[in-house]
Amino acid sequence: MYSRYLPHALCFALSLGCVASPAHAQNAEELAKKLANPIASLTSVPMQFNYDDGIGPQDDGNRFFVNVQPVIPVSISEDWNMISRTIVPIVSQHDMFPGAGSQFGLGDVLQSLFFSPKALTANGWTWGVGPALLLPTATDDLLGAKKWGGGPTAVVLRQTKTGWTYGALGNHIWSFAGDDDRADISATYLQPFLSKSLGQGRTVSVSLESTYDWKGQQWTVPINLGYSKVSRVGTQLVSYQGGVRYYLEAPDSGAEWGVRFTFTLLYPKK
């Protein structure tokens, strides 16, 4: 499909081979901890490269997509932050079903806002709630739902002194406008996650990115395993992440497995 494994391997090797000073290692560890927190006060621009294979009734379809996911925290009061998380998918897919051919372009954008207290709870938990909005921005009929959608989103998590991060993120989207000829949307997204810091900005993680389609009464449940490292490219702080996923549950025509590489630009407060 494309030379996806070469940049993956090159960046992974680069991230493993970086030698950090003690000061940089400490800074990298702090950034890695914030990256494991979806509502941390850290401006970042993740670019998530995904490849799924085994799609369609004959298992011969595939999809490559890049999610550009800027995260922008804003202090709105002495006690509260607002965190904007946007997902902009750029998709290339082939043979999703017999006769479908190939499509390339922009998918539907998902915009989420989390309102989160700056202080932790007495037990060390942090949380955020807010709205999520689905925008019908797809440039091809087969790349989007052609529906406006919205609903609530929330996240809760805890980070321990021993380097563990665990919690869950979720949302529910209902369609409320759009093309009457397209199916309505009622979908719940649940993402429990667990990660462990290995020191020097390195992290291993596992998550389930499960979606339940209430209209089709169908789960899609991929499990993702990943390894990441905070590093530098010149003066720019970045994070590399590589991983694989396997679909524990999917529609008959859904994907069977996939790979992921994420390159994230980091902009910590100075």
Secondary structure, 3 states (H helix, E strand, C coil): CCCCHHHHHHHHHHHHHCCCCHHHHHHHHHHHHHHCCCCCCCEEEEEEEEEEEEECCCCCEEEEEEEECCEEEEECCCCEEEEEEEEEEEEEEECCCCCCCEEEEECCEEEEEEEEECCCCCCCEEEEEEEEEEECCCCCHHHCCCEEEEEEEEEEEEECCCCEEEEEEEEEEEEEEECCCCCCCEEEEEEEEEEEEEECCEEEEEEECEEEECCCCEEEEEEEEEEEEEEEECCEEEEEEEEEEEEEECCCCCCCEEEEEEEEEEECCC
